[in-house]
């Protein structure tokens, strides 16, 4: 990645793009993820709701209430064009089980130890560094989150620089995790309604559970060409389905 492109999406130094000695994902966290909502986390959610509401953000959620009692899920969110979709989802989701996001390392810990320490204490974020993390880092993080009874969330488009009139190509990581763990995927569609003043109104649509490999079927061998092909094809089909809902609204989700 060029230095110019780095500066385009991050205000941090080039050193922030190098994974810290503490590692990535669960290694960076220093303990296993958890599902319960602490008082500090609940206070943060309340503060975010008040602040974002004062700035004009209104969040309407459809289909998310069942996730509170459905067991661990892989939440696949799109489109990712702003930096506050995750905050909006955090407000809309039940407080627990917690949602753990796989996030870009420099945005999470690139501004020093105090920020990193606060985020470790609050939880909900597992940083990775572009160009250094393979699927095993993601898989280990997801497995630890599922073991805690929590949800694992990703934005498969990657960064926020995708086209404004369509979805960007989905990366297949969530599909691989779904195949290897058997955990169902919940597609989450973000629909924004911009306003002249203040933050936009956001409709968050949680679609029905879907599986990369149906329960009872045998998944492809890990790392095989068949696994990679299925992951890519499934991710592309999911992208098209979610884009239809994004364009047409909740009525097209059936």
Secondary structure, DSSP 8 states (H G I E B T S, - for coil): --HHHHHHH--S-GGGGS--TT-SHHHHHTS----S--HHHHHHHHHHHHHHHHTT-EEEEES-GGGGGS---EEEEE---SS-HHHHHHHHS-SSS-EEEEEEHHHHHTT-HHHHHHHHHH--EEEE-TTT--HHHHHHHHHHHHHTT-EEEE-TT-SS-S-SSS-----SHHHHHHHHH---EEEEEEEEE--SSSS-EEEEEEEEEE-SS-TTS----TT-HHHHHHHHHHHHHHHHHHHHHHHH-GGG--
